[in-house]
Amino acid sequence: MDRVQVYQTAKPHALLSTYETTDNPLGLCCLSSDRIAFPGRAIGHVQLVEVETGNVSIITAHTSALRAMALSQDGELLATASEMGTIIRVYATSNCARLYELRRGIDKAIIFSIGFSPSGKYLACTSDKSTLHVFDVTRPGGTRPITSNGGTAYAAGEPSVTSNNRPSSPYSVASSSGGGGGVMVNSNIGGSDMAADDGQGRWGFLSKLPLMPRIFSDPYSFASAKFEMADEPVSNGSREPLTRDGGLAIIGGPLKGNLGWISETEMVVIGAGRDPKWEKFAIQEGGQQDGYQGGGRRLVRVGWKRYGGETP
């Protein structure tokens, strides 16, 4: 697949526009009420289309091929992940500025699905590590790289992000005094309280030391949980792990790890194949998880059911 076609759903079902893309075997495309996002003509790029005007903006999201993407319900945020599967990037669609870089992990992984909660406060992702991660998207008082004029955003060691002339973002901007080049954003969408950050983070004081690798300072998920991902049978009757190198079983095989939010704190992960089932997870207050603080929150599996079967 190398193109996206937009149709009018009201009768007559007319073809409105066609956009060329790079090779898109996963059929990546997401939409909100006023925006459509899909791969660009170059690897790792995203085309962002305004439905009303037809204006197209190009986001240089990754240097490797896109694996997953999602728009928030209000269309203000776009999340992308590449085939590397270590970093999820979040952009403001109002000016195509990069707001966050969220680290799923250190090792390469195949991202199955990503999605925002209804309010856009949380972002969840699943991968072939059989793990569901949930991240905070907004952190009042935090600083993130962002453009100040809707033109180009830069951060040290990262590719630039370009767009057409865009309206200003709902993020306040201040000039950076550091040597990284560009500007910083003070984000406060919604103004709600996020996970408590005691200054230690996942890696403790190491995240505060200068010149440390980015894996120590990147924001990680505040909670995670395992979901079931059964191996699938192969032609000789044996069973082969779904996560074999290259993700061929993902592209040509049964759907795994497809997630969807059903409320602000609840989500469902759906898997097909030999043992199809859905699993329900909820963000709950209190306690620790995986040996480090999560702002008093944890992710818990609260139920599951096989298709057409009964829950034990």
N, C-alpha and C positions, 0 to 999 in steps of 0.2 A: 504494500500500500504506500502510495507516494502523493496522495492528495486528500484534501478535506472538502466536501461539498456541503453547502448550507441550503436547506430547503424551507420553503414556507409551509407550515403545517396546516394552515387553513386552506380549504379548497378554493381554487385549484392548487395542487401541490407543486408549485413552481420552483425551479432551481434558481436560487438567488445569487449565489457566488461560488467560485471554486478557488481553492488555495493549494499551491504546490508545497510539498513537504519533503524532507529527507525520508529515507526508507523508514517506515513506521509499522513493523510487523505486529506490534501489540495494539495497534489502533488507538493510540493515545489521543484523547480529546476530552475536554471538560468545558462546561458552560454554566453561566449564571444567567440572571434575567437580562443582563445588558452586556455581557462579555463572553467571548469564546477563546479558549487557549488550546493550542496544539503545537506539535514540533515545527521548527522552522526549516528552511532549506539547507541549513548547515547543521552538522552534528552538534548536539548539546544546546542548540538555540530553541527559543520558544517564540511563536507568533501569538500576539495578543490582539484580538479584534474587538472593536467597539461595535456592537450590533446596530445601533442607531445611525452612526455616521459612516461605518465601514472603515474607519481609520485602523491601520495596522502598526503595531509597535513590535520591535524585535528585542528580546531579552537574551543576552549571552549568559545562559544559566550554568552550563557545565562544559567541560572540555571533552567529555565522553558522552556516549549516546544516552538519551533520556530513557528512564525506566518507569517512572510514575509521575503523575502530576495531579493537582487538585485545586479548585477554587473554593473560597469560602462562600457561604450562602449569600452574603451580600455582595459578592464579587470584588471586594476590596483587597483580598489577599490571595496570592498564588503560591503554592508550594510545589517544589520540583525535586526529584531524585534521579541520579544517573545510574548507569549499570555498575558503578563502583559500589554503591550502596552504603557508603560510610557517612555522607553528609546530606542533609535535607536543607534546601535553601528556601526562604520565604521572601516574597517580593510584594511591594505595594503596587497594585495595578493602576493607581491614579497617576503615578509618575515612573513606574518600572524600576524603582529603587530597591536594592537589596536591603532587607531589614534584619534578617536573622540567618545564622548558620547553625543548625542543630545537628549534633553528632549522634548518630545511631550507635556506632561502635567503631572499633579500630580495624577489624578484619573486613575484607570484601564480603558483600552479601547481595542477594537478589531481593530487591524490594518488591513485595507483592502488591501492596496497596497503601495509600496515604489518604487522610481525610481530616477536615476541620470539624470541630463540634459546631452545633447550630449557631452559637454566638461568635465563633472564631477565637474563643479563649484558649482552646486546646487543639493540638494537632496529634493525631495518632498514626502509627505506621506498623505494618507487619512485614516480615521477611522470611527467607528460607532458613533462618536460625530458629524458626518455630517460636518467635518471640514477638509479642505485641508491646510497643513502646508508646507512652503518652508524654508529650512535651507541653510546657507552658509556652504560649505564643507571645503574650504581652507581659512586660516586666516594667512597671512604673518606675521611673528614675534611672532605668538602664540606658546604656548608650549602644547604638548600632550604626554602621556605615549607611549613609543615605545621601542622595543628591539634594541640593538646595534649590534647584531651579527646574527640575524635571528634565534635565538634559542628560548628564552622564554621572554615574556614581563610581567611585574608586575606593579600593581598600588595598593595603599592601599585600602583594603577592597574589592578587585575584584579578580575573579578567574584568574589563569594563562592561558596563551595562548601558545600552543606548536606547533611546525612545524618541518618538515624535514629541512635539510640544504638548505637554500634558498639564492638567490642572494641578494645583498644589496638593500635597498629601496631608492627611490629618495628623502629622507628626511635626513637632517643633524641632527646628534645626539650629545648631550652634556650630561655629567654626571650631575645627580641631586645632589644638595647640601642639599636638605631637608631630612626629616626622613621617606619619603613615601616608600623607597625601590625601586630600578629600576633606569631608566633613563628617560630623557625628550627629546622630539623631537621639533626642530624648523622647522615647515613645511612651504614650499613656492612653491607649485605646480602651475605653470603657471604664478606666479608673478603678478596676476591681483589684482586690488583694491577691497576690500570687504566692507561690511557694516561698516559705521563709528562706532567705539566703544569708547564712551566718558568716559569709566571707570565706568559708572553707571549700564548699563545693564537693564534687565527687573525689577529687584528688587532694583535698586538704590544702595545706599551705603551698604545695607545689604549684597550684594554679596561679599563685600570686608572684612567683619568682620570675624575674626578667629573663628573656632569651630562652625560655622553655618551649618545647614543641607545642603546637596548637592543640594537640590531643589533651593537654592538661588544662587548657583554659576554655575550650569550646563547651557550650551548654549541652548537657546530656538530658535524657528523659528523667522526669521526677518519679516515674513509676513504670514497672514493666510486669508482664506475666506471660507464661507459656500457653500456647494454644496447640491443639492436636493437629498433626500433619502426617497422616499415614503414608507409608511407602506404597507405590503402585506396582502391580504385576507387569512383567515384560513378556515378550512373545514365548520364551521357553518355560514359562510357568513360575519362574523364580520371582523374587521381589527386589526391586531396585530403588534406592533412595531417590525421592523426588528432586533433591537438591544437587544432582550431578552437575559437574562443571559446565558452565555455559547456559544453564537454565533452559535447555531444550525441552525438558519435561514441562516447564512452565508455559512455553509458547505453544507447544503442540499437544499438551496433556490436559488433565482436568484442572479446573480452577481451584486454587488454594489461597487461604489467607485474605479473602476479599472482605473488607471491613466497611461498616456503616454505623453512623451514630443514630441512636433512637431517642436520646435525650441529651441534655448538657453533660451528664456524668455517666451515661450508659452507652455501650456500643455492642455490636454483634459482629463476630468473625465467622464467615461462611466458607466451607470447603466442600468440593465435589470429589468424585472419584469412587474408589472401591468402598469407602466408608464415609459417605456424605453426611455432614452434620453442621449445625450452627452452634456457636458457643456465645454466651452472653457474659460481658464483663462490666464491672462498675468501679468508678473511682470512689473510694471511701476514705473518710477522715480517720486519722490516728495511726500510730505505730511507725515502724521503720520497715524498709524493704531492701533486699539485696545487700544488706550490711551498711547502707548509708542513708542519711536523712533525706526524706522526700517532702519536706514541708508539712509533715504530719499527714500525708496522704499515701494511699497504696492502691494498687489495681488488683481486683479480686474477681475470679470467675464465679459467677453466681448461678449458672445453669447451663445446660446444653441439651440438645435433642437431635436425633437422627431424622432425616427426611422421612416422613410418613411413619416413623416409629414412635416409641414411647420413651420418655425420660426415665431412667432407672431411679 
